[in-house]
Amino acid sequence: MDYRLRKRHKWIWMVLTPVLAILLFLSARNLDFFPASETIPIGKAEGNIVKETENDEIKAILSNTSRQYLLNIWVKTPLKSTSSVVYEINVNGEKGRVLGQLEGEGSYVFPSRSMIKGFVVMDEIKNQQILKLEF
């Protein structure tokens, strides 16, 4: 490396370093490290309990409020997939509308406009069914 190339290299990095720092700050600013969802104790559901099901990994309660149905899901053990999406089971017993996503252990509440027959947890990356529970 000769003198001119070293000088040019130094100035490029002196300009590039603050630009990269600003871009990193702006990209990390909108990340949500602490989700706003509150945890609900297992077994406590809002409204009238319509149906309930449970296995070793998940407990689910379908409750009815005055305005809508609520699907309360408690994940007891970590699921094998990081991209777990919850779908409702339609009348034909097939995967229907998307309800939401499971991110790990904890409690989740998914609103629904109509009665739910059950739900399917799918791995969207591998396109595999992880879990299927019917009420």
C-alpha positions as protocol buffer text, in pm:
chain_id: "A"
residue {
  index: 1
  type: MET
  ca { x: 0 y: 0 z: 0 }
}
residue {
  index: 2
  type: ASP
  ca { x: 150 y: 333 z: -99 }
}
residue {
  index: 3
  type: TYR
  ca { x: 100 y: 671 z: 72 }
}
residue {
  index: 4
  type: ARG
  ca { x: -199 y: 785 z: -139 }
}
residue {
  index: 5
  type: LEU
  ca { x: -384 y: 457 z: -92 }
}
residue {
  index: 6
  type: ARG
  ca { x: -327 y: 463 z: 286 }
}
residue {
  index: 7
  type: LYS
  ca { x: -452 y: 821 z: 306 }
}
residue {
  index: 8
  type: ARG
  ca { x: -763 y: 741 z: 97 }
}
residue {
  index: 9
  type: HIS
  ca { x: -828 y: 428 z: 305 }
}
residue {
  index: 10
  type: LYS
  ca { x: -803 y: 629 z: 628 }
}
residue {
  index: 11
  type: TRP
  ca { x: -1054 y: 892 z: 509 }
}
residue {
  index: 12
  type: ILE
  ca { x: -1297 y: 635 z: 377 }
}
residue {
  index: 13
  type: TRP
  ca { x: -1305 y: 460 z: 715 }
}
residue {
  index: 14
  type: MET
  ca { x: -1329 y: 792 z: 903 }
}
residue {
  index: 15
  type: VAL
  ca { x: -1646 y: 871 z: 706 }
}
residue {
  index: 16
  type: LEU
  ca { x: -1781 y: 516 z: 697 }
}
residue {
  index: 17
  type: THR
  ca { x: -1752 y: 448 z: 1074 }
}
residue {
  index: 18
  type: PRO
  ca { x: -2003 y: 714 z: 1193 }
}
residue {
  index: 19
  type: VAL
  ca { x: -2237 y: 635 z: 903 }
}
residue {
  index: 20
  type: LEU
  ca { x: -2242 y: 266 z: 998 }
}
residue {
  index: 21
  type: ALA
  ca { x: -2295 y: 354 z: 1365 }
}
residue {
  index: 22
  type: ILE
  ca { x: -2593 y: 576 z: 1277 }
}
residue {
  index: 23
  type: LEU
  ca { x: -2744 y: 310 z: 1050 }
}
residue {
  index: 24
  type: LEU
  ca { x: -2701 y: 47 z: 1321 }
}
residue {
  index: 25
  type: PHE
  ca { x: -2874 y: 271 z: 1576 }
}
residue {
  index: 26
  type: LEU
  ca { x: -3163 y: 348 z: 1339 }
}
residue {
  index: 27
  type: SER
  ca { x: -3216 y: -19 z: 1253 }
}
residue {
  index: 28
  type: ALA
  ca { x: -3207 y: -133 z: 1618 }
}
residue {
  index: 29
  type: ARG
  ca { x: -3432 y: 148 z: 1738 }
}
residue {
  index: 30
  type: ASN
  ca { x: -3755 y: -17 z: 1620 }
}
residue {
  index: 31
  type: LEU
  ca { x: -3680 y: -364 z: 1753 }
}
residue {
  index: 32
  type: ASP
  ca { x: -3916 y: -483 z: 2024 }
}
residue {
  index: 33
  type: PHE
  ca { x: -3701 y: -657 z: 2286 }
}
residue {
  index: 34
  type: PHE
  ca { x: -3977 y: -661 z: 2546 }
}
residue {
  index: 35
  type: PRO
  ca { x: -4316 y: -760 z: 2400 }
}
residue {
  index: 36
  type: ALA
  ca { x: -4616 y: -586 z: 2549 }
}
residue {
  index: 37
  type: SER
  ca { x: -4810 y: -907 z: 2609 }
}
residue {
  index: 38
  type: GLU
  ca { x: -4892 y: -985 z: 2967 }
}
residue {
  index: 39
  type: THR
  ca { x: -4876 y: -1334 z: 3107 }
}
residue {
  index: 40
  type: ILE
  ca { x: -5196 y: -1498 z: 3219 }
}
residue {
  index: 41
  type: PRO
  ca { x: -5184 y: -1771 z: 3485 }
}
residue {
  index: 42
  type: ILE
  ca { x: -5265 y: -2120 z: 3350 }
}
residue {
  index: 43
  type: GLY
  ca { x: -5634 y: -2194 z: 3377 }
}
residue {
  index: 44
  type: LYS
  ca { x: -5749 y: -1833 z: 3411 }
}
residue {
  index: 45
  type: ALA
  ca { x: -5946 y: -1722 z: 3106 }
}
residue {
  index: 46
  type: GLU
  ca { x: -6153 y: -1412 z: 3041 }
}
residue {
  index: 47
  type: GLY
  ca { x: -6525 y: -1467 z: 2979 }
}
residue {
  index: 48
  type: ASN
  ca { x: -6728 y: -1787 z: 2985 }
}
residue {
  index: 49
  type: ILE
  ca { x: -6526 y: -2102 z: 2916 }
}
residue {
  index: 50
  type: VAL
  ca { x: -6678 y: -2280 z: 2616 }
}
residue {
  index: 51
  type: LYS
  ca { x: -6427 y: -2560 z: 2550 }
}
residue {
  index: 52
  type: GLU
  ca { x: -6098 y: -2678 z: 2692 }
}
residue {
  index: 53
  type: THR
  ca { x: -5818 y: -2914 z: 2581 }
}
residue {
  index: 54
  type: GLU
  ca { x: -5471 y: -3001 z: 2703 }
}
residue {
  index: 55
  type: ASN
  ca { x: -5166 y: -3215 z: 2625 }
}
residue {
  index: 56
  type: ASP
  ca { x: -4807 y: -3232 z: 2753 }
}
residue {
  index: 57
  type: GLU
  ca { x: -4694 y: -2921 z: 2561 }
}
residue {
  index: 58
  type: ILE
  ca { x: -4997 y: -2691 z: 2543 }
}
residue {
  index: 59
  type: LYS
  ca { x: -5314 y: -2610 z: 2732 }
}
residue {
  index: 60
  type: ALA
  ca { x: -5589 y: -2430 z: 2540 }
}
residue {
  index: 61
  type: ILE
  ca { x: -5917 y: -2276 z: 2653 }
}
residue {
  index: 62
  type: LEU
  ca { x: -6180 y: -2130 z: 2421 }
}
residue {
  index: 63
  type: SER
  ca { x: -6383 y: -1865 z: 2601 }
}
residue {
  index: 64
  type: ASN
  ca { x: -6668 y: -1641 z: 2494 }
}
residue {
  index: 65
  type: THR
  ca { x: -6699 y: -1276 z: 2586 }
}
residue {
  index: 66
  type: SER
  ca { x: -6989 y: -1052 z: 2492 }
}
residue {
  index: 67
  type: ARG
  ca { x: -6809 y: -937 z: 2175 }
}
residue {
  index: 68
  type: GLN
  ca { x: -6591 y: -1225 z: 2053 }
}
residue {
  index: 69
  type: TYR
  ca { x: -6437 y: -1564 z: 2115 }
}
residue {
  index: 70
  type: LEU
  ca { x: -6092 y: -1579 z: 2275 }
}
residue {
  index: 71
  type: LEU
  ca { x: -5848 y: -1865 z: 2231 }
}
residue {
  index: 72
  type: ASN
  ca { x: -5617 y: -1876 z: 2533 }
}
residue {
  index: 73
  type: ILE
  ca { x: -5304 y: -2087 z: 2476 }
}
residue {
  index: 74
  type: TRP
  ca { x: -5046 y: -2168 z: 2741 }
}
residue {
  index: 75
  type: VAL
  ca { x: -4723 y: -2317 z: 2606 }
}
residue {
  index: 76
  type: LYS
  ca { x: -4576 y: -2532 z: 2884 }
}
residue {
  index: 77
  type: THR
  ca { x: -4257 y: -2655 z: 2714 }
}
residue {
  index: 78
  type: PRO
  ca { x: -4058 y: -2492 z: 2433 }
}
residue {
  index: 79
  type: LEU
  ca { x: -4172 y: -2590 z: 2087 }
}
residue {
  index: 80
  type: LYS
  ca { x: -3926 y: -2744 z: 1841 }
}
residue {
  index: 81
  type: SER
  ca { x: -3972 y: -2463 z: 1589 }
}
residue {
  index: 82
  type: THR
  ca { x: -3898 y: -2094 z: 1618 }
}
residue {
  index: 83
  type: SER
  ca { x: -4150 y: -1997 z: 1351 }
}
residue {
  index: 84
  type: SER
  ca { x: -4466 y: -2143 z: 1501 }
}
residue {
  index: 85
  type: VAL
  ca { x: -4784 y: -1998 z: 1351 }
}
residue {
  index: 86
  type: VAL
  ca { x: -5130 y: -2079 z: 1488 }
}
residue {
  index: 87
  type: TYR
  ca { x: -5413 y: -2148 z: 1241 }
}
residue {
  index: 88
  type: GLU
  ca { x: -5775 y: -2220 z: 1325 }
}
residue {
  index: 89
  type: ILE
  ca { x: -5929 y: -2545 z: 1205 }
}
residue {
  index: 90
  type: ASN
  ca { x: -6224 y: -2480 z: 976 }
}
residue {
  index: 91
  type: VAL
  ca { x: -6544 y: -2684 z: 941 }
}
residue {
  index: 92
  type: ASN
  ca { x: -6376 y: -2929 z: 699 }
}
residue {
  index: 93
  type: GLY
  ca { x: -6103 y: -3004 z: 954 }
}
residue {
  index: 94
  type: GLU
  ca { x: -5840 y: -2823 z: 747 }
}
residue {
  index: 95
  type: LYS
  ca { x: -5607 y: -2534 z: 822 }
}
residue {
  index: 96
  type: GLY
  ca { x: -5802 y: -2208 z: 802 }
}
residue {
  index: 97
  type: ARG
  ca { x: -5739 y: -1848 z: 902 }
}
residue {
  index: 98
  type: VAL
  ca { x: -5417 y: -1735 z: 1075 }
}
residue {
  index: 99
  type: LEU
  ca { x: -5468 y: -1651 z: 1442 }
}
residue {
  index: 100
  type: GLY
  ca { x: -5116 y: -1549 z: 1540 }
}
residue {
  index: 101
  type: GLN
  ca { x: -4765 y: -1664 z: 1623 }
}
residue {
  index: 102
  type: LEU
  ca { x: -4614 y: -1848 z: 1920 }
}
residue {
  index: 103
  type: GLU
  ca { x: -4273 y: -1718 z: 2025 }
}
residue {
  index: 104
  type: GLY
  ca { x: -4187 y: -1951 z: 2312 }
}
residue {
  index: 105
  type: GLU
  ca { x: -4312 y: -2056 z: 2653 }
}
residue {
  index: 106
  type: GLY
  ca { x: -4585 y: -1841 z: 2803 }
}
residue {
  index: 107
  type: SER
  ca { x: -4946 y: -1743 z: 2754 }
}
residue {
  index: 108
  type: TYR
  ca { x: -5109 y: -1617 z: 2436 }
}
residue {
  index: 109
  type: VAL
  ca { x: -5458 y: -1484 z: 2363 }
}
residue {
  index: 110
  type: PHE
  ca { x: -5597 y: -1487 z: 2009 }
}
residue {
  index: 111
  type: PRO
  ca { x: -5934 y: -1324 z: 1930 }
}
residue {
  index: 112
  type: SER
  ca { x: -6171 y: -1488 z: 1684 }
}
residue {
  index: 113
  type: ARG
  ca { x: -6494 y: -1373 z: 1525 }
}
residue {
  index: 114
  type: SER
  ca { x: -6652 y: -1718 z: 1525 }
}
residue {
  index: 115
  type: MET
  ca { x: -6647 y: -2045 z: 1714 }
}
residue {
  index: 116
  type: ILE
  ca { x: -6320 y: -2239 z: 1671 }
}
residue {
  index: 117
  type: LYS
  ca { x: -6327 y: -2616 z: 1619 }
}
residue {
  index: 118
  type: GLY
  ca { x: -5956 y: -2645 z: 1707 }
}
residue {
  index: 119
  type: PHE
  ca { x: -5617 y: -2511 z: 1606 }
}
residue {
  index: 120
  type: VAL
  ca { x: -5305 y: -2620 z: 1422 }
}
residue {
  index: 121
  type: VAL
  ca { x: -4951 y: -2503 z: 1503 }
}
residue {
  index: 122
  type: MET
  ca { x: -4740 y: -2499 z: 1186 }
}
residue {
  index: 123
  type: ASP
  ca { x: -4370 y: -2445 z: 1118 }
}
residue {
  index: 124
  type: GLU
  ca { x: -4382 y: -2192 z: 835 }
}
residue {
  index: 125
  type: ILE
  ca { x: -4017 y: -2230 z: 736 }
}
residue {
  index: 126
  type: LYS
  ca { x: -4026 y: -2609 z: 694 }
}
residue {
  index: 127
  type: ASN
  ca { x: -4399 y: -2612 z: 611 }
}
residue {
  index: 128
  type: GLN
  ca { x: -4463 y: -2887 z: 869 }
}
residue {
  index: 129
  type: GLN
  ca { x: -4739 y: -2939 z: 1118 }
}
residue {
  index: 130
  type: ILE
  ca { x: -4606 y: -2926 z: 1475 }
}
residue {
  index: 131
  type: LEU
  ca { x: -4926 y: -2975 z: 1673 }
}
residue {
  index: 132
  type: LYS
  ca { x: -5299 y: -3017 z: 1614 }
}
residue {
  index: 133
  type: LEU
  ca { x: -5556 y: -2987 z: 1892 }
}
residue {
  index: 134
  type: GLU
  ca { x: -5933 y: -3010 z: 1852 }
}
residue {
  index: 135
  type: PHE
  ca { x: -6190 y: -2920 z: 2114 }
}
